[in-house]
C-alpha cells in the first residue's frame, strides 16, 4: 500500500463557540486542544466531526479546507454534548473514543477509562443518536476503543484504558450486525502502545497506533515505580540502590503522557494493515511528517477521494515545567492512497457463505489456548 503525505491543516486554537445551554464548567473545554480522540467524516464528506478537549468530550465540526498547506480550518458547528451528561454518569462512562455517521445519524462510542476489577460485562457504551445500547456481550474493554462505519455496518475495537490488560495485546475488530470478532496478539506489542483509530481502505482494515519504539516503564512520566530491567544506574554514575537519583540525572522523560501509567521515550505512528476479509498481516506503514514523538487520535478514510485524515496532537515549541508537551495546536494530516496502492495484495478467495458462526475458545491440559470459528456453509 502506498500513502503519500499531501500536507496538513490546523484546527482553531483557544476557546471556541459552543452551545449556550452548556453547563458553565463544561464551557472551558470547548476547544480542540488536548482533544481529537474521536473523528469521522460528515455525510457530505466536506466536513469532519471530532471531539474536543478530552476532559469535556464535547463534539464540533470543521470544514475540510481546499488546500492542505497548514491553513486553519473553519469551525462550522459549535461545540455541544452529543448525549445528556446524566446518562453518561448513570452508565459510568467517561471517555468518548469513537464517532461515526451511520444511517443518517452521528453515533458515538464511549468507554470507562479506569476499570481494574474486570467485571465490565453486560454494559452499554454505544450512543445511537437516541439512546445507549450494548455491543456484543457488553465488555467495553474489549469493544470500546475506536469506531467507524463501513459497508453499511458499524465496526469497533478494544480499549487501551487502564484495567483488564489481558484484552489489549494488539488490534481487535467487532462488527455490530453479526456477533463476530477477530483479534491478533502481536509480538511487537508493548504496554505503552495506544491503538486509537480504525479505517477500512480498499482491500484492507487498518489500525492507527501510537507505537512505542523507545524503552518502556510504568509509573510517572519522569520516574518509574520500580527499577526497569533495561536501566543501569551505573551508566550514570550511581550504585543500584540509588537508581532514582540516576534516573533523575539521566533526564529520561515521556513528554507526551503526563499521568501515571505506561510510558516510553519515543514513539512512531504506525498504520497496521491487514487484508480484508481474511486478515493477512501486512508490514506496518510508518506515517511520515509527524512530530518526533507524536500523539495521535482519530482517523477517517474518504473512499471517493482516496484521502486518509489523521489527527495529531501537535505541541507548541514550549513545554510545561515538567517537560511535557502542551498539545494545544492540533493538526489533521492528509494522506493520499496512490493509484495502484490498494491493489498490491493478491486477490483473496471469497469467504464461504456463512449460515452460522460459532466462536469457540478452549484450553488443553498444558494451558495452551485454541480459538477459532466453527462455520456451517450453505451447499
Buried (B, 14 or more C-beta within 10 A) or exposed (E): BEBEBBBBBBBBBEBBEBBEEBEEEBBEBBBBBBBBBBBBBBEEBEBBBBBBBBEBBBBBBBBBBEEBEEEEBEBEBBBBBBBEEEBBEEBBBBBBBBBBBBEEEBBBBBBBBEBEEEEBEEBBBBBBEEEBEBBBEBBBBBBBBBBBBBEEEBBBBBBBBBBBEEBBBBBBBBBBEEEBBBBBEBEEBBBBBBBBBBBBBEBBBBBBBBBBBBBBBBBBBBEBEEBBEEBEBEEBEBEEEBBEBBBBEBEBBBBBBBEEBBBBBEBBBBBBBBBBEEBEEBEBBEBEBBBEBBBBBBBBBBBEEBBBBBBBBBBEEEEEEEEBBBBBBBBBBBBBBEEEBBEEBEEEEEEEEEEEEEEEEEEEEEEEEEEEEEEEEEE
